[in-house]
Amino acid sequence: MTVFKTFLKILNKNKFIIILYTAFLIGFGGFNMQTSENSTNFVQSKPDILIINNDEEKGITKNLIKYLTENSNIVDVKEDEESINDALFYRDVNYIIYIPKNYSKDFIDGKNPEIKIKSTGDYQSSLAEMLLSRYIKVANIYQKSINDENELIDKINETLSKQTEVEITSKLDTSSLSKATFYYNFASYSILACLVYVICLILSSFKDEKIQKRTIISSMNYKKYNRQLLLSNSVFSLILWIFYVALSFALIGNVMFSEQGLIYMINSFVFTICATTMAFFIGNLVTNKNAINGIVNVVALGSSFLCGAFVPMQWLPDSVLKIAHILPSYYYISTNELLKTLEEFNFETLKPIITNMLIMLGFAVVFTVLSNIVSRRKRKIG
């Protein structure tokens, strides 16, 4: 009880720094989570195309231009090479199509006339190339068996008008789940940074020479002393976790009342336990208060960059992810990423999630044991 009271006194003494640091982390995380919401949605776009037609606008040529017009944005540029190249350079146009003279007649005659193009080489130009290739392939297939141009055009239009119907069978609210995943992924940085900062700050205060000497000569053994300190830090960690969960309900909404939402909370709770023991271990190693800020940057920022809190896991190189396996944050974020697409809840689908949580608890046990070892050795030295 004495340790706990001392803990509260030190915590109260540094409350303004703690509140400021926590508010900064949570505010920054919430802001980034909200700005990322729109990035999860697909927005259809059309390429900007310039058509240079050197043929008469009739027959196949006219039909090709009509098809391209319906499926892209037709751009008007002066038909001189300098203006065309400038438009391409400044991305005013993605794809330029040069229809040669007598294209329609040569196509009907089976001469396979060449259409020259210029492109920016980006994804929009690739889409334009797909449109042009699709038309030409369909037209070439029918041209081999149909000689009448009007009948040929009708067949081409009939084929190109057919669209594949896409039926969405998933009932997942992917937008909200992506939002929740980003929030809880980013929370790994905030939780870890705040716990390491606060716990190291408090433990360094306990290492004051007078307090340390009184502790060593007291009847309390190091295991009981560490348990009380760890319990005291756990109270602070619990309050911080509750605050983060409450904030997620406010920012994310109804998805937090779902089965996925429950697992997000359980996963973050397990990670908070692991982060508390990690911070407690680091706090037992650190003796210099001035080094705390540097340690926070190394531990929290390093874990976040390597494990996918800031950059999605699918964008990270395999070599980075292999290194990340040695960090608890990797297993926490892996679970969040799984939840984003989880539809069925059974032992097989939950098995990797349970495994990740058990690994994090394993880390917590290891950090607790290491803390006891470090504390015992320091007492012997003292």
N, C-alpha and C positions, 0 to 999 in steps of 0.2 A: 504493500500500500504506500510505503514511503517513496518508493521509486515512481509510482504512478502520480503521486502528488507533485513530486519534483518535475516530472515530465510535463504536467499541465502548466506549472509555473513557467517553465522554459517556453512552452508552446504559446502561452499567453503573451510572453515578452516579445516574441517574434511574430505575433499575429498579423501585423500590418504588412510585413514582407510576404508572409504566406498568402494572405488574401490577394495582394497585388499580383503575385506570381501566378496564383491559381486563376484569377480573373483573366489575366493575359492569355494563358494557355487555353482556357475554355472558350474565350471570345474568339481567339484566332482559329481554333478548331471548328467552332460553329459557323464562322464566316466562310471558311473554305468548304465546309460540307454543303452549305447552301448554294455557293457559286458553282459547285460541281454538278448540281442537279440536272441542268440542261444538257450536260455532256453525255448523258446516258441515252438520250433519245435520238432516233434516226430521223433525219430531215432529207426528203427527196430533193434533188437538184437536177438541173438540166445544163448541159455544156453550152458554151457560147461558140457558135459556128459561123464561119464566113464562107459563102458559096460563090465561087467565080465560075459562072456559066458561059462557056464559049460555044454552046450548041443552041439550037432553037428550043424554046420552052414548050415542048409538046411531047406526046407519047411517053416513053420510058423516062426521059429526062425530066419532064414536068412532074411525073409521078414520084420520082426520086426526091426532087426538091420539096414536094408536098409532104412526103414522109419525114424528111429531115426537119422541116418547119414545125410539124406537129410534135416532134419529140425533142426539140432543142430550142435554144434561143438564137435566132438568126441576127447577126450583127452586120451593120452597114459600115463599110470602110471604103475610102477612095481606092479605086482599082489600079493603083500603081504600086510597084514592088516596095518602094521605100515606106509608104504608108502601111502596107500590109505587114512588113517586117517589124515596124514600130508597134503596131497593134499586137503582134505576137509577143514581142519582147516585154511590153508592159502588161501582158495578160488581159488585154481588152478582148481578146479572142483566144480560145483554146485550140481550135482545129480549123484548118483552111482546106477546102475541097475544090480542086480544079477539075471541072467537067470539060473534057476535050470536045473539039468540033466534030460534028456528025456522030456523037456518042450514041444517040438513040438508034440511028440507022445501022451503025456498025454492030451494036449489041444484038439487034434482031437478026442480022446476017451471021451471027455466031463468031465475030472477029475478036470477041473478048477485049474491048477497048480498055486502056489503063486510065484509072482516075488517080491523078497525082495529089498528094496531100502535104501539108506542113502542120506541125503540132508543137505544143509546149512541152509535151512529154509528161504531164501530170495526170492525176486520176480523172480529171474532167475530159482531157483529150482521149484517154483510154475508153471512156464511156462513149464518146463520139465515134471512135473507131469501131466499137462494137455495133453501134447503130448502122453505120455504113456497111460493115461486113455482113451483118444480118440481111440487109436488103439485097446486096449483090449475090449472096449465096442462094437465097430463095429464088431470085430472078434467074440465076444460072440453071437451077434445077428445072424450072418450068420451060425455059427457053429451048431446051433440048427436045421437048415433045410438043410445043405449041408454036405455031408460025404466025398466027394472027395477033397483032400487037394489043388490040383492045382486050381480047380474051386473056392474053398473058398478064396484062395489068390487073384485070379482075382477080385472077388467081393469086397474084402476088399480094394484093390488098387483103384478100380473104385470109390468107395464111398469116400475114403480119398483124391482122386485127385480133387474132386469137391470143388471149392472155391467160397465164396460169393463175388459177384461183388458190390463194393461200389461206388455209384455215388455221387459226391460232387455237391450239388445244390446251395450252398452259393457262391456268387461272391465277398464276402468280402476279402480284403487283410488282413488276420488275423495277419500275421507277422508284418506288418507296423502299424496296429491298436494297437497291443500289445505293440509295441515300443513307440507309441505315448502316450498310457495310462501310461506306466511306467514313461516316461519323465514328463508328466503333474502331475502325482501323486507325484513324487519327487519334482517337482517345488513348491508344497504346502509348503514343508519345507523351501526351499530357499527363496520364497517370504515372508513367515511369519517371518522367522529369520531375514532377511535383513531389512524388514520394522520395526519390533520391535526394532532392534538395532539402526537403523538410527533415527527413529522418537523419541525414548526415549532419545537418545543422544542430539538431537536438542531441545526437550522440556525441558530437564534438564538445558540446557544453558539459556533458557528463564526464568528459575526459579532463576537465579542469583539475589541476594537480591536487587541490585540497579535497575535492569531491572524490577523486580516484583513491586517494590514500585512506579516506574514511570508509570507502566501500571495501577496500582490500582488508582492512583490519576488523571489519564487522564480521558477525557470525554468519552472514548470508553467503552461501557458496555461489560460484560463478554461474552455475546452471539456473538456479532460482532467480538470480539477478538478471540474466539474459531473458528468462521467460517473462518476467515482469516488464522489462523494457520492450520486448517483442509484443506483449499484450497491449501495452500502452500505445505503441506505434500502430497496432492493428485497429484500435479504436479510431484513430485518425484516418487510417486507410478506409475503414468502413464508411465513415462520414463522407469522405471524398467520393467513394464509389456510389453511394446513394445519391449524391448531388449530380454525378454524371448521368446516372440512369434517369433521374427526374428530368434532367435537361433533354435527354433523348426523346422522352414522351412529348415534351413541348415542341421540339424541332421536327421530329419525324412523324408523329401522329399515330394513326390507328394500327399501323403495321406492328407497333410495339405490343399490341394486345394479342398478336397471333402466336402460333407455336414457334415460328422463327424468332419473334421478338423475345420470347422467354429464354431461348437458347443464347441469343445475343447477350442477355443480362447475366445468365449463368457463366458464360464464357468470360465475360469481362470481370466477373467476381473471382473466378479462378485465377485469371491473370493478375488481378489486384493482390491476391494472396502471394503469388509468385513474386510480383514486383516489390511487395513489402519485405519479404525475406531477402531479396537481392539487395535492396536499399539498406537493410539492417546489416548485412554482411559487409557491404562497401563502407558503411558508417563505422564499423569496427576496425576497418583497415586505415581509414583516414584520420589523421591527427591535426591537419591544418585546415582551418575554416576557409582560408583564401583559395583553397584548391577545389572547393565544392562546385563552383560554377563551371570550372573546366571539366570536372567529372560528369556533371549533368549533360554537358554537350557531347562528351565522348560516348557515354552509355545510352542516353535517350535518343540523341540524333543519329548515332551510329546504328542502333537497333532499328530505328524507323526507316532509314534509307536502305539498309540491307534487307529488311524483311517485308517491305511493301506497304508501309503506312502512308508514305507520301507518293510513291510511284507504284502503280498496280503491279502485282506479282508477274502477270503475263508479259510485262514489258521488260522485266529484269533478266539479265543473262543467266544461263544455267550455272556458271561459275560462282556468281554472287549468291544465288539461292542455295548452293551447296554449303557455302560458308555460313549462311543464315541459319542452317539447321542446328547450330550450336547455341542459338539464342532463343529464349522463351517466346519472344515476340513473333517468331516465325510460326509457331504452332497456334498461337492466338489468332493471328491474321489469316492463316490457312482455314481455320474454322469459320471465320466471318465470310471468306470468299465462297466456301461451300454452302453456307446458308443462303446466299444470294440466288442460288438456282435449285435449292432443295424443295421438292414438291411432296414426296412421300416420306412418312416417318415410320421407320421400322428398324430392326436391329442392324440390317445390312447398310442402310443409308446413314444411320447414326454412329456406326462403328468407328469411322475415321475421326468423327467429332469427339467421341468418348476417348479415343486413343490420344488425341491432341491435348485434351484436358488432363489426362493422367500423366502425360509427359511434363506438363507445366507443374503439376503437383509434385512430381519427382524432382524437378528443379528446386522447388520450394524446400523440400526435405534436405537436399544437398546444401543449399545456402544456409539453412538452419544449423546443420552439423558443422559446416565450415566456420560459422559465427562462433559457435561454442569452442572450437579448437583455437581460433585466433584469440578469443577472450581469455581462455585458460593460459595460453602461452604469455600473453601480455601481463597477466597477474603474476606469473612466476618471475618474469623479468623485473616487474615492479618490486 
